[in-house]
Amino acid sequence: MVSTADAGPPRRANGHKAGVVARIFGAPSFSVIAATVALVLVIGVLRPTYLQASQLLDILQSSAYVGLLAAGMALLLSMREIDLSVGSMFGLCLISVAMLISAGFNAWLAAGAGIVLGGLLGAVNAAIVTYIRIPTIVATLATLSVFRGLAIAVTDGSQVASLPVTDSFFTIVGGTVLGVPFGVLVLAIMVIGLSLVLHHTPFGYRVLAIGSNPGAAQFSGISANRVRTQVLILSGLLAGVAGVLGIAFFTSGDPNIGGGFELAAIAAAVIGGTPLRGGSGTILGAAVGAVLLNVVATGLTYFNVPANWSEFATGAVILLAVAIDSLARRRRAANQEK
């Protein structure tokens, strides 16, 4: 005869395991991770060369830039804000670093200046929003054109080429570490760090509190202007980091680079599980969302789909992902009410 005391521990263990599984499957980023893995496997089954390590690393490398922008966008969306200028900031920072290196500046110092420039551009956005008191989406819609126009103006619309590609900056930042592209490692570090910041620090709590209920956050003493300024500057810094990684990899600067990256960053963040209504966010999901968008784009080329259909397919994936995520959220909410 088995006593109830003997039967207790296994039930607790099983309950703990079930709880862990439920948390994994219920995580906001689980859907986009599962969708990305499934899509890669499907393409790989039909086109086996797609699963080669070099191809997968190339996908991750080309996703790193939008992934960094999407990480910053996830923070902004978490507090009901949107920065439409991140693509232009990325382009301006990249072209600025290229021009400094071309003028003879030390490449590492130029890279540092590019990251600082990103933070300053984010501060410009914050100042406009705070002191002119217009919505962030309107302010950054204007600076989108201002920053892009500045990048074109300072270069006369020409590429900045003939950079010293043998410099240690290009060989290290534009190279690999143990076979993994340097940009992918930077993205991974940023995702881990920003995830900890968002979910395990007072700053992250303030971001989510503002997104959940701005009025209650203000009543509790949280300054929305201060937090918004900090997040916009952080978003600019991430754009600067992405620009530095971009110039190191491409080894030339195009003033038009980054066009459309802001919409891709928003799409990646939303696909990854960060809702537009604010109050919650996932940095990991945003980064994986950027990878998913790139998987779709590269997958189309493997099936010889005309480039004209790329935008259509990307939009369809966004709609499908958001619809599935919305249904999953409603189902979870319904289950919690029961």
N, C-alpha and C positions, 0 to 999 in steps of 0.2 A: 504494500500500500504506500502510495506516494503522498507525503504531507504537503500542505499548502506552503509551508516554509521552503521546502525543497523546490517547489514549482515557481516560487516568486522570482528569483534572479534571472532565469531564462526569459521570462516574460518582459522584465525590465530591459534586458539586453536586446531582445527583439524589438521592443518599443523604441529603444534608442536608435537602432539601425533603421527602423522605419521612418523615424523622425529625420535622420540624416538624409535618407533617400528623398523624402518629401521636400526637404529644403533645397536639395540639388535640383530636382525637377521643377520646383517652384521658383527658382531663382530667375530674376528678370532677364538675365543674359542667356539662360539655358536654350531658349527657342532659337536664337540667332546662331549659337554655337552648333546646335544640332543641325540646323538648316545648312550651315556652311559645310560641315563635315559631310552631310548627305549629298550635297551638290557636287563637292569635289570627288566623292566616290563614284557618283553616277557618271560624271564626265570621264573619270579615270577608267571605268569599265568600258565605256564606248571608245575612248581614245587613251590607251594605256600609257603613252608617253607623257600624258598630263600629270601622272603621279611620280614622275622622276623628281628626285630631291632638288635638283637645280631649278626645275620649273616651279616647284612649290616655294622655294626660297625667293625666286624672282617675284612671285605674286606677293609674298609678305613684304619684300623690299619696296615694291611700288605702292603698297598699301600704307606704308609707314607715314607718309606725309599727310594724307587725309585722316589717317588714324590719330595722329597727334592733334590735328584741328578738331576732330570729332570728340576727343577727350575733353578739350576745353569747352566745346559746344554742349557736352553733357552736363558740365557744371552750370553753364548758363541756363540751359533748359530746366535744370532742377530748381532754379529760382525764377522761372517764367520769363526768361530773357533770351534774346537771339542776337547774335553778332553776325551780320551779313558781310562784314569786311575782312573776315579771316583769310579768304583766298587772296585778296589784294595785299594784305599784310605779309602773307607768305611770299608773294612775288616780289614785293618791295624789299623785304629783308634779304631774299636770295640775290637780287640784282645789286643791292648795296654791298654785300660781301664780295661779290664778283668784281665790282668796280674798285673796291679798296685793294683787293689782291692784285688786280691788273695795274693799279697805280704804284705798286711796289711795297705795300704794307705787309707786315708779317701775317701769314694766313690765319694763324691761331688767334692773333689779336683781332683780326678782321671778323673772324667767326664770333668772338665774344661781343664785338660791337654790333653784329647782326642780331644777336639775341637781345641785347640791351635795347636796340632799336625797336624790336617787337614789343617789348614792355612799354616803351615810350608811346608807340602807336596805340596800344591798348589804353594807356593813360589819357591820350587825346580823346578817344571815344568816351571814356569815363567822365572827363571834364565837360564834354559837350552835353552828355546826358544829365549830369548833376547840376551844372550852372545854367544851361539854357533850358533845362527841364523839358526835354522832348523824349518820347519813347526811344528805347534803345534800338529797336528795329528801324526806326526812321533815321536816327543819327548814323547808324552804321550803313544804312543804304546810301547815305550821302558820302561817307568816308570810303565806301567801296570804290566809288568813282574817283575820289580825291587821291587815294593811295595808288590806285591803278594808273591814273593819269600822271602822277608824280614819277612812277617807275618808267613810264614811256618817255616822259619829258627829259629826265636826266640822262637817258641813253639815246635820245633822238630816235627811239623806236628800233634801235639796232641791238643785236646780240653782243654780249661781252664774252669774247673767246680768247684763245691763246694764253690760257692760264697755266701756271707752272704745275702741271699734273704730277710731277715727280716729287713735289713737296710732301713732307710727312703728313700734313693735314689731309691731303687728298688720298694718300695711300692708307691712312688709318681710318679716317671718318668715312671715306668712300669705299673702304675695303671690307674685309671680313675678320671675324674673331672666331677661331676654331670652326671655320666653315660657315658661320652665321653672319649675314650682313650686319654691319655696325648699326645701321639705322633700325633694324629689327630689334636689336638688343636695347637701344635707346627707347624705342616704343614700349617694350616690355617693362623696362624699369619705370618709365613714366606711368604706365597703367597701374603697376603695383603701388607706386608711391601715391598717386592721386586717388586711388581707391581707398587707401588707408586714410588719407586726408579727408575724403568726403564722408566716410562712415565711422571714423574713430577719432575725430578731433573736434574741438569746439567750433572751429571755423566751418567744418562740414555740417555740423549741427545747425549753425546759423543759416547756411545756404539752404538746407532742406526745410528749415522752419519758415523762412521767407516764402519759399515755393509752396509750402503747404497752406499757410494762412498769413498773408502779409500783415493784416491788421493785428492779429494776435502776436506776431513776431515783434511788431513795433511797440505794442503795449508792454511786452516783456523786456523792452529796452534794447532790442537789436536794431542797429542802424542799417537800414536797407541801402542807403547811399554808400556807406563805407564798404559793406560787403559786395555790393555791385561793382564798385571801383576795383576792389581786390580781385574779383573774378575776371573782370575785363582785362586788367593788367596781366593776370595769369594766362588768359587766352592769347594775349599778344605775345607773351614770352614763349608759349608753345608754338605759335606761328613762326617766331624767330628761330627756335630750335629746328622746326621743320625746314625752314629756308636754308639753314646751315647744312643740314643733312642733304638737301636737294642739290646745292651747289657742289658739295663734295662728291656726290654720285654722278651728276651730269657733266661736271667740269666746264660748264659754260652757263652764262646767264641770259635768259630770254625774258624781256620785260612783260611779255604776255602770259608767262607761265602762271598757273594757279587759277586761271579763269574757270569759274564753275565749281571750284573746290568748296566754296561756302555752302552751296546746295548739297554737295556730296557729303559734307561734314554733318549737316543737319539731318539728312536722310540716314546716314550711318548711325547717328545717335538715337534717332527715333526707332529705326529697325532694331537696334541693340537693346531696346527696352526702356529708354528714357522718355516718359510721356511729355507732351507739350504743356500739359496742365500744371507741371511742376510738382514739387514735394518728394520726388524720388528720382534716382538716377543711377546708372551703372557705367562706369568708365570702361570696364572690360567689354561690356556689350557694345559700346560705341566703337571701340577699336576693332572688334570682330565684325561689326556691321560694315566697316570700311573694307575689311578683307572680303566679305561676302559680295559687295558691289564689284570689287576687282575680279573675283572669281567669275561672276556673271560676264563681265566684259571680256576676260581672256577666254572663257569657255566658248563664247560666240565665235571667236577667231578660229578655234579648233574645229568648228563645224562649218567654217567658210560662210558664215552669215554676213551679209553686207554690213559695212560700218553704219549705214543709215538706220539700221534697225537696232543699233546699240542703245540709243536713248530710250526707244520704246521698251526694250526688254528690261532695262534698268528701272524704268518707271513702273512696269508691271510687277517686278520683284518687290519694289517698295510698297506698292498697294497690297500685294499678297501678304507680305511680312507684317505690315501694320494691321491688316484685317485679322490675321491669325492671332497676333498678340492681343488685339482688342477682345476677341472672343475668349481667349484664355483668361484675361483679366476679369471679364464679366463672370466667367464660370467660377473662378476663385472667389470672387466677391459673393456670389450666390451660395457657394459652399460654406463660407464663413458665416453668412447670415443664418444658415441652418444650424 
